[in-house]
């Protein structure tokens, strides 16, 4: 069974948010989507809502408390939060939204979760932020809905995967994806990049997009490049940034400025 989850931050608890309302909006947003209610709210505002969509079960759990103490920090580091948009870090509630898929298809579970949250954002008056757990990043709700509506059924890569870059004390640029592992793949790390931040970001996005489209086809010891003279070796190893995680670690891609990941061998 595959499980995907996210958290919807709310100003305050929202008793008017019901499974019936979520279902109706999902049917409107996603024509042909098979959604049924398995449990709706009765008298208890804290009662879990649940729906079913094909092989997936959807659970929405309201909680009358903040979710994270580091919400402001997550907001500051997110590529999907407008700089000019303040975050209400005094929010008082959240909903945990989880999808369990019987087919063990992580990407399918992520897709159902994305549809559910995009529809919740449309009908909720209290939603202020979406936390995508797999990527550990915070997303501005209108942007989440816009990207989901315009991208699905293709993978909304930037919703599901965080592309992190930072400069070490020695000046070397470090890059790491977060979230590919929650899609049945492996995250990618470049421990030392001599490319510009923009070039490094584009390279990581291209690799991640290739993996999402094709599956885990870059194996340990494989190389990627657009020609025999432009090759980068991929190694399955512990991430330097997160030692407990095994990643696809790539040598400095500076020698392959125009790499086409489709040339993986």
Buried (B, 14 or more C-beta within 10 A) or exposed (E): EBBBBBBBBBBEBBEEBBBEBBBBBBBEBBEEBEBEBEEBBEEEBEBBBBBBBBBBBBBBBBBEEBBBEEBEEBBEBBEBBEEEEEBEBEBBBBBBBBBBBEEEBBBBBBBBBBBBBBBBBBBBEBBBBBBBBBBBBBBBBEBBBEBBBEBBEEBBBBBBBBBBBEEEEEEBBBBBBBBBBBBBBBBBBBBBBEBEEEBBBBBBBBBBBBBBEEEEBBEEEBBBBBEEEBBBEBEBEEBBBEEEBBBBBBBBBBBBEEBBBEBBE
